[in-house]
């Protein structure tokens, strides 16, 4: 137990130095992030017919396509910016590892655990624990944490490096 606490402390220190909480904020880097993904071949669709009231976005790895469900093309809320970061993270997960199924971007369990612990609200964690299982839960937790931890510009740089 002491080793786990020490490892978490070290990982928190390393990760905290690299991230500043972002959460749902409008960011000037969102448009460049979308442009980078489009330049990499990602089809970005705004408010496709598949959008419902409970879906804010979706990444489809088999089609290399992102849906952004704003509900109103004129309204660009802070949550919309967060959704772009979340779905962009799924693209990053996909292009880093390839294949038809998403895998977490971070291969270190310690870094992953620290990111999730520090940047996923407890209610969201409980919701994912009840509604998702296995790898799907892990990739959603990581994408949620990354969208809250990193700026659009930081995710953009990771995509340029790994994709």
Secondary structure, DSSP 8 states (H G I E B T S, - for coil): -HHHHHHHHHHHHHHHHH-----S---THHHHHHHHHHHTT-EEEES-TT--TT-SEEEETTTTEEEE--SSTT---HHHHHHHHHHHHHHHHHHHH-SSS---S---HHHHHHHHHHHS-HHHHHHHHHH--HHHHHHHHHHHHHHHHS-HHHHHHHHHHH-
